[in-house]
Amino acid sequence: MNINSLVHFGFDLTLIAMLLAALRHNTGYVFAFEQTGIGRHVYRVLTWGEWCYHRFVNYAVGSRYFRKQLRSDGFANRTAREIEEIGRSSRRARAE
């Protein structure tokens, strides 16, 4: 494994960890790393993702290149509402 492969692997792992951090912050769902045999290592990666996520959020809040989303942006479209409804219906089904 050469240095380019290691850097690429590290970058990919960081993006996955940041995605899981964003999932936790937005939904409250967390990766069940206790279920794996390498829980301590997974915890370290998830902690790294949390740190990177917070650094990126702090950058975005203070940057002139980012702003709060507006309704006119069109990002909150029908698809997002469908996903929310699917999530609610699956929670109801599990509760029954």
CORSUL-V832020 format. One record per residue. PHI is phi in whole degrees, -180 to 180 (none if undefined). OMEGA is omega in radians with two decimals (999 if undefined). NEAR is the number of other C-alpha atoms within 12 Angstrom. Layout:
PHI&OMEGA&NEAR, PHI&OMEGA&NEAR
This chain:
none&-3.13&8, -90&-3.06&8, -65&3.11&9, -63&3.12&10, -65&3.13&11, -65&3.12&12, -64&3.12&13, -62&3.12&14, -63&3.12&15, -63&3.12&17, -65&3.12&18, -61&3.13&16, -63&3.10&22, -65&3.11&25, -63&3.10&23, -64&3.14&24, -65&3.10&29, -67&3.10&27, -63&3.10&28, -66&3.08&31, -65&3.11&31, -65&3.09&25, -60&3.13&19, -65&-3.11&20, -69&-3.07&17, -90&-3.06&11, -122&-3.06&14, 89&3.11&11, -80&3.13&13, -126&3.08&19, -72&-3.11&23, -81&-3.06&16, -72&3.12&18, -65&-3.11&13, -73&-3.10&11, -93&3.11&12, -77&-3.11&11, -115&-3.03&13, -55&-3.11&15, -63&-3.14&15, -70&3.10&14, -64&3.10&23, -60&3.11&23, -63&3.13&17, -65&3.13&28, -66&3.07&30, -64&3.08&24, -61&3.12&25, -63&3.08&30, -61&-3.13&27, -62&3.13&22, -64&3.13&25, -61&3.14&26, -63&3.10&20, -63&3.13&16, -66&3.12&20, -62&3.11&19, -62&3.08&13, -64&-3.09&15, -64&-3.13&15, -64&-3.11&14, -90&-3.06&13, -91&3.06&12, -81&-3.12&9, -87&3.13&9, -123&3.06&14, -147&3.08&13, -66&3.12&14, -70&3.09&10, -111&3.08&11, -59&-3.11&9, -69&3.09&9, -67&3.09&10, 82&-3.13&11, -77&-3.13&13, -85&-3.06&15, -98&-3.07&14, -59&-3.10&11, -61&3.13&12, -63&3.11&13, -65&3.11&13, -62&3.13&13, -63&3.11&14, -61&-3.14&16, -67&3.08&14, -63&3.12&14, -61&3.13&15, -65&-3.10&14, -68&3.12&14, -71&3.08&13, -67&3.10&12, -63&-3.13&11, -65&3.11&10, -68&-3.12&9, -70&-3.13&8, -81&999&7
